[in-house]
């Protein structure tokens, strides 16, 4: 079961879907792939989020069904009303968010875990961000090649630069955190203690 989402998250999901539809008509399945392929480093949507929002957008007149020659999918396209709604949202100030970072939550309480758990988490976290950097290199090659003529490429490069800088910062943090672990006091159970 997916965790409950705040109303603000639902609203932003609405605009993420409207934005995706400005790049062409898409079914719910196609939208999920669009988010995974293009926005996966900073924005994700599940089928459980996409389909109810599509129905709400259709009821509000922001999207409509598009013809599908194959008859296998149910694509939606954005309407003029949807474009106006998206433009209004894009012009609003950005909300500063406090993130939920699971590795930090676990490290805060890590002295209650078996010895070596923190090191294992940091190794896995490092591997994830190393893989992300490789993915960003692949995306950069697409922007320089097959997508070079797209008018939105300068803006896509901005989001890519954010992801690249974030992953580099996370790798630097891994170096620092691993150094701190090496110096952390070890409790009687064999793992670092946060209790002092």
C-alpha positions in Angstrom: 0.0 0.0 0.0 1.4 3.4 -1.0 1.9 6.0 1.8 -0.6 8.8 2.2 0.4 11.9 0.3 -0.1 15.5 1.4 -2.5 17.7 -0.6 0.5 19.8 -1.8 2.1 16.6 -3.2 -1.2 15.8 -5.1 -1.3 19.3 -6.5 2.2 19.2 -7.7 1.6 15.8 -9.3 -1.3 17.4 -11.2 1.1 19.9 -12.7 3.7 17.3 -13.4 1.2 15.4 -15.4 0.0 18.5 -17.2 3.6 19.4 -18.0 4.3 15.9 -19.4 1.3 16.2 -21.6 2.7 19.4 -23.2 5.2 17.0 -24.8 2.4 15.0 -26.5 -0.6 12.8 -25.8 0.1 10.0 -23.4 -1.7 7.2 -21.6 -1.2 6.5 -17.9 1.4 3.9 -18.8 3.2 6.3 -21.1 3.2 9.0 -18.4 4.8 6.7 -15.9 7.5 5.9 -18.4 8.0 9.6 -19.2 8.6 10.3 -15.5 11.0 7.4 -15.1 12.9 8.2 -18.3 13.1 12.0 -18.0 12.4 13.1 -14.4 13.3 10.0 -12.4 16.2 11.7 -10.6 14.0 14.3 -9.0 10.3 13.4 -9.5 8.4 10.1 -9.5 4.8 9.2 -10.0 3.1 5.8 -9.5 0.2 4.4 -11.5 -1.8 4.8 -8.3 -1.2 8.6 -8.4 -1.4 9.1 -12.2 -4.8 7.5 -13.0 -6.9 9.3 -10.4 -5.3 12.6 -11.3 -6.0 12.0 -15.0 -9.6 11.4 -14.2 -9.8 14.6 -12.1 -8.0 16.6 -14.8 -10.5 15.3 -17.4 -13.5 16.2 -15.2 -12.0 19.7 -14.8 -11.5 20.1 -18.5 -7.7 20.4 -18.3 -7.2 17.2 -20.3 -9.3 15.2 -22.8 -9.1 11.8 -24.5 -6.9 11.7 -27.6 -7.5 9.4 -30.5 -5.4 6.2 -30.5 -5.0 4.4 -33.8 -4.0 1.2 -32.1 -7.0 1.1 -29.8 -4.9 -0.5 -27.1 -4.2 2.6 -25.0 -6.3 5.5 -23.7 -4.1 8.5 -24.3 -4.9 12.0 -22.9 -3.9 15.3 -24.3 -3.8 18.7 -22.6 -6.5 21.3 -23.4 -6.1 25.0 -23.6 -7.6 25.2 -20.1 -4.9 22.8 -18.9 -2.2 24.9 -20.5 -3.5 28.0 -18.8 -3.6 26.2 -15.4 0.0 24.9 -15.9 1.2 28.4 -16.9 -0.4 29.9 -13.8 1.3 27.2 -11.5 4.7 27.7 -13.2 4.5 31.4 -12.4 3.9 30.9 -8.7 6.8 31.0 -6.2 8.6 27.7 -5.5 7.9 26.1 -2.2 10.9 25.3 -0.1 10.6 21.7 1.2 12.1 19.8 4.0 13.1 16.4 2.6 12.6 13.0 4.0 16.0 11.3 3.7 15.9 7.7 4.9 19.7 7.2 5.2 19.9 10.2 7.6 17.0 8.9 9.7 18.7 5.5 9.9 22.1 6.9 10.7 20.7 9.0 13.5 19.6 5.8 15.3 22.3 3.5 13.9 23.9 2.7 17.2 20.9 0.4 17.8 21.9 -1.7 14.8 24.4 -4.5 14.4 28.1 -3.6 13.8 28.8 -2.8 10.2 25.2 -1.6 9.3 26.2 2.0 8.9 29.1 1.1 6.7 26.8 -1.1 4.5 24.3 1.7 4.2 26.9 4.2 3.1 28.4 1.7 0.6 25.0 1.2 -1.0 24.2 5.0 -1.0 27.6 5.6 -2.7 26.8 3.0 -5.3 23.4 4.6 -6.0 24.9 8.0 -6.6 27.7 6.6 -8.6 25.1 4.9 -10.9 23.2 8.2 -11.1 26.2 10.0 -12.3 26.7 7.4 -15.0 23.0 7.8 -16.0 23.4 11.6 -16.2 26.3 11.1 -18.5 24.1 9.0 -20.8 21.3 11.7 -20.7 23.9 14.3 -21.6 24.9 12.3 -24.6 21.2 12.2 -25.7 20.9 16.0 -25.2 24.0 16.5 -27.3 22.8 14.0 -29.9 19.3 13.0 -30.8 17.6 15.7 -28.7 19.9 18.6 -29.6 17.3 20.4 -31.7 14.6 20.3 -29.0 13.8 23.9 -27.8 13.6 22.8 -24.2 17.1 21.4 -24.0 18.6 24.4 -22.1 16.0 23.9 -19.4 16.5 20.1 -19.3 20.3 20.8 -18.9 19.5 22.8 -15.8 17.6 19.9 -14.1 20.4 17.6 -15.2 23.0 19.9 -13.7 21.1 19.9 -10.4 21.0 16.1 -10.3 24.7 15.8 -11.2 25.7 18.4 -8.5 23.5 16.7 -5.9 25.1 13.3 -6.6 28.6 14.7 -6.4 27.7 16.3 -3.1 26.3 13.0 -1.8 29.6 11.2 -2.8 31.6 13.9 -1.0 29.3 13.4 2.1 29.9 9.7 1.9 33.6 10.3 2.2 33.1 12.6 5.2 30.6 10.2 6.9 32.9 7.2 6.4 35.7 9.2 8.1 33.5 10.0 11.0 32.5 6.4 11.4 36.1 5.4 11.6 36.5 7.8 14.6 33.1 7.0 16.2 33.2 5.5 19.7 32.3 1.9 19.9 29.8 0.7 22.5 29.8 -2.6 24.4 27.7 -4.3 21.7 30.4 -3.7 19.1 28.8 -0.8 17.2 29.2 3.0 17.5 27.1 4.5 20.2 25.2 7.8 19.9 24.4 7.8 23.6 27.8 9.0 24.7 
